[in-house]
Amino acid sequence: MKKRSLSFYLLAAFFGLFVLFLYGPMITIFILSLQGPDGTLTFPVRSFGFYWLGQVFQEQRVGNFVEPFKRSLVLGGLVTALVASMAISAAMAFRQRFRGATILFYLSIASLIVPSILVSLGLGVMFQVMEWPTRWYSSGLGAHLTWTLPIAFLIMLGIFNRFNPSYEEAARDLGASDAKTFLEIVLPLIAPSLIGVSLLTFTLSYDEFTRTSLVSGQYNTLPLEIFGMTTNVTSPALYALGTLTTLFSFSLIIVAYVLYRRLSKQRLSE
């Protein structure tokens, strides 16, 4: 058996510290959420139990978890549907060279380098000038699109750059229309990648705080509600919410992975 060098153990220790730093806060929140009714916000843990996980769905003394979660879920779904359709359309358009494509490309991704709080402030001012009320499903939706759409667009560009156009050419030679070629050839081939882009888009929208902070209107999304409750909630219910949302996020990843594997196997079998 080959003897491992000192550098190997140093790299392994460094990687272990990296993983601990990455997941340490999450593990801390998870442990503090599993307490009994006498639980507190800090260590040591007095008793273990699932009491506070159930309290998340109850009415809180200050604020509420359930309604903001529903808003974030609906908003994330809207953003995902819009971004997926627009990113595919834009990426397919950029497969062909046209005048002004370079300028349009940089304009499309320029919002990524603008500070998030300025985007939120500018959107809020624009709605005020237009005398439109700010709502989480209107101005909040626009704020999320300025963040998620450029990222999805860049990813879809990379996907289509690796796409073999001969499949489309063969379909058209057999008499298929552009719509049929897209639905029966292009879309099934990019479906696994599209699932990944959709999952990333939903996650970015679901967790977004800064861009929504000034344009959410009267009702908060979940990140805004959590931030507002950090100075008021004095029970582990806030930690329990973090545990449940983390489990929810991991569940989405597992579902997306299963769909990706099935679609990939189906594509290979064809």
Summary of the structure (lengths in Angstrom):
residues: 270
radius of gyration: 23.2
end to end distance: 43.8
largest distance: 74.2
contacts: 767
relative contact order: 0.15
helix: 71%
strand: 0%
